[in-house]
């Protein structure tokens, strides 16, 4: 049953998690997501450049460390220690969906990523309904995409006037809002109107049908030539992307301290596929940007039941310094393949 809270009640509720060291969210006047020491420090997720991926998959994550003088005695596991029932508040519904896709990769088959799961299995995700979608958003084009989507969400919180409607999606979401008053029928009518109005504002789209046969464009150099020439290879698109999951692993030795750590990596960097022999199978930026677009729009979908790796958040569109637009590339591919939307 959906719950109704005033803004004051919501803030008091979040403050109760701060007191236990269990609240994560976007930091006011910052582009980061982290553990919060004060509920009043919560910023607006829709003004935060980066996604909350950093909470589950940090940009720099120690895997283990030790003192070289006593390695066995000082060996320390870097698996995050997060309290069960911690709360992440403020993520977009598309961010939650992106995390669900990363979860799918990081828990595929026999491999289970202990570092990701340490956060994923313990943090309750409270997403905020997107009542004013950015012009660059195109989430509704994608299967399961919506400004109010619930994939990967435990609680969906949507502002309605001076109040909030909290819709528990999972059992653990239901449990932590059980003490609040139920929303009335009129509250739910207001919520439905807000959802309809906001969803209607998403006027960008991409032809998802291209996933099945986009491979036909892989070796069509003229299609990728202009995109490759424009791309700087800066990696901004992948670092702001909520669903990119590639990482590199390195060892670091400073004085008597040593650690193994992993950091975000990107297919847009030349070194990503550079072999020890000196050969690079993706030797030009054209090949590297092609890889990103094919992975987002086709490769992942072909591997995972038609689910594309892009969630339509539009961050890469907004932040690209040379205005490369994944929507335009998808439409261009659609025209080449005879698919229109």
N, C-alpha and C positions, 0 to 999 in steps of 0.2 A: 504494500500500500504506500502510495506517495505521501510525503510529509511536507508540512508548510512551516517555514521558519522566517522570523523577521531577520533583518540584517544583523541586529544586535545579538540575537540568539545564535546565528551562524558564527559570528566572531567569537562569542563565548565558547561555543562548541570547539572551534579550532584552537582556541587558547588552552583548552583542557589537554589537547595533544601536545602543545608546546611544553606544558608543565612536565610532561613525561618524556620529553625529548623525542617525540614521535611525529613531528609535523615537517613535511617537505613541501616546497612550492617555489614559484618564481619570486625572485627578490626584487623589491621595488627599486627603480632607477638602475637596474642591472640587466644584463642579458643572460644571467645564470639562474639555474635551479639548484637549490641546496636545502639542507636542514635549516629550519627557522628557529630563532631564539625569541621571536615576538610575532604574534599573529598580525600585528599592525604593519609588519615588514612585507607582507604579501603584496606583490605587484600584480599588474595586469598581464595575464598570459598572452593576451592578444597584442601586446606591445613588446613582447619578449622575442628577440630574434631566434635564439636557439630553442630547441625542443627539450622536453624533460627526459629524453633518452639518456642524458648525462647521469641521471640518478641510478639507472639500471646498468648502464654501460659507460663508465666514466671515460673522459677523454684521455686521461692518464691513470692507469690502474695498476698498482703493485700486485703481482701474483704471489711473490714470496721475497723475503729479504733475510740477511744474516750478516753477522760480523765475521770477517775472514779469519780472525784470530781464534775463534771458537765457533765454527760453522754449525756443527750439530747441536750445540747447546743453545745457540741463538736463532736458529731457523724459525722464522715466523710466517705463518700462513696469511696471505693477503685477502682471503675471502671476506667480504664485508660483513660486519656485525650489525645487523639491523633488527630492532625489536619487532616481534610479531605484533601485527595490528597497527603499525605505523601508517600514517595517512599522507598521500600525495594529493594536494589540492590544486585545481586550476588548469590541468592539462586540457587541451582541445580534444574533442571526440576523435578527430583524425590522428592525433598523437597516440591516443590509447590504441587505436586500430593498428598504427605502425608498430607499436611495441608488441602487439599480438603477433604480427608478422615476424619480427625478430625472434620472439619466443619460439615460433614454429621452426625457424632455422637452428636456433641454439639448443633445441631439444629434439632434434631429428635423429631417429634411429637409436643407436647405442650411446651416442655422444650427448652428454648433458652438461651444459656450461654452468659450473658451480658458482661462478662469480655473478653471472646474470641472475641465476635462480635465487641466490641469497636475498636479492631485493624483490624480484618478481613474485616470489611465493609468500612474502610477508607484508608487502605494502598494499594497503587499500587505496584504490585509484578513484578519486572523486573528480570527474570531468565536469567542465562548465559548458553548458549548451551555448552554441555559437549564435547569438541572437542578431549579430551584425557581421555577417561573413565578409572578409576582404574581397575586393574586386578580382584578386588573383586566385581566389579559391575555386576549385572545380571538383570538390569531393563527391557531388551527387552523380558524376559521370561513372564512378567506379562502384563495382558490386559491393554493397554493404556500406557505402559512403553516405554520410549525412551530417549536417551541422549538429544533429542531435543523436548521432550513432552511438551504439552501446557495446560494440565489440571491444573487448579488453577493458571495459568500464565496470566498476563495482557500484558506483552511485553516480547518477547524472543530476547535476544541480543547475537549475535554470532560473535566472532572475525574472520575476513578473511584477513590475511596478516596484513597490517598496519591500517586497517579500521574495523568498526563494522557495522553489518547489524542488524537493529532493526525491528522486525516483530510484529506489534501491533495485539493482539489477541482479546481484548475486546474493547468496546466503550471508556472506560476511558483510556485504553492504547493508542488507536488511537488519543484521544484528546491531550495528553501531548507530542506527537511527531509530531504533525501536521506541525510544523514550519520547520522541516528538509527536505532536498532534498530527492526526491524519489531515491531508488536504481535502477540502470540500469539493463537491461537484462543480461549483462555480469556479473554484481555483483551477480545476482540471480543464474547464472550458477555456479559461484565460491562457493556460499553458498551451493548449492545442492551437489557439489562435496565434500565439507568439511563435510556435514552431512552424506553422504554415506560412506566416509572413516572412520569417527569416529564410526558410528554405527557398522561397520564391525569389530571394535576392541573389541566389547563386546562378549567374547567367553565363558562366564559362563552362565549356564541356570539351571532352576529347573522345574520339572514336575508339572505344575499347576493343572493337572487333579486330583491330589490326594485330592483336597479340598472336593469332594463329598463323598468319602468313607474313609477318614483318621480316622474317628471315630472307624473303625474296629481295629485300633492299640491302642486305648486308654488304654485298660486293658492288653495289651501285655507287661508285665513287662520286658521281656528280651530285647525288642526293646529300652526301655528307661533306662535300668539299667546302662550302661556304661556312657551315657550322664549325668545322674543324679549324678554318682560318681565323674565325672570330674568337674561339675559345682560348683563354689565357692559361688554362691548366692550373688555376689558383686553388681549386678544391672547395671553394665556398659553397657550391651547390650541395656537395656531399656532407659538409660539416653542419649545415643548417637542416639537412634532411632528417626527418624523424625515423626513417626506415632504413637508412644505410647502416650496415653492420660490419664492414670490413675493418680489420685491425692488424697491426704489426706487433711483433714481440721482439724485445731487445733486452740485453743485459747491461747493467750500469755498475761501475766500480769507482767509488770516490773514497779516498783514504782507505780505511779498513772496512768500510761498509759496501755491501754489494746487494743488488736486487735484480730480479727479473720483472719486467713490466710490459704491459701492452698499451698501445695508443691507437687512436683512430687513424685509419689509413684510407686512401682513396684511389680508385682506378684512374683518377685524373692526373696523378703524379707519374712522371716518367719512370721513377724507380720502382713503381708498383709491380711491374712485370719484367724488370731488368734482371737477366740471368747472370750468374757468376762468370759465364763465358764471354759476356759483353753483348750477347744477342738480346734483343728486345722484340718480342712478337707484336707489341703495340708501340712501334717506334715513333709514331707521329701523333699529334693531338687529335687529328681526325679520327684515328683508330680508337683513341681513348674516350672521346666524347661519344663516339658510336657505341662503345661498350656500355657506357652509362645509360644511354637512351634505350638500347636494346634490352638491357637488364630490367629497367624500370617498366617498360611497356610490353615486353614480349618474353624474355627468357624465364623470368620468375613465374609468370603465368603458365607457361608451357610445363614447368616443373611442378607447380603447386595448384593444380585443379582450376586454372583460369583466373587465379587471384593475382592481380598486378601489384608490383612492389611500390608503386606510387600511390599515395593516399589523397592527392589533390589539395594539399595544404597551401601550395603556392609560394612557399618560402624561397625556393630556388629562383622562381621568377622575380620575386621582389629584390633579392640580394645579388643577383648576377651583375657584375660590373659592366658587362658588354651586352646585356639584355637578351641573352639566349633564353628562349621561352619553350619549355617542354610541351606546352599546349600547341604552339605553332608547328613544332616538329611532328607531333602526333597527327595533326590535321594534314600536314604535308605528306606524311606517310599514308594517311587515308586516301588522299587524292591519287597518289601514285598506285595504290593498290585497288582503287575503285571503291573504297569504303568512305561514306560520307555521314557526318552527324552534325 
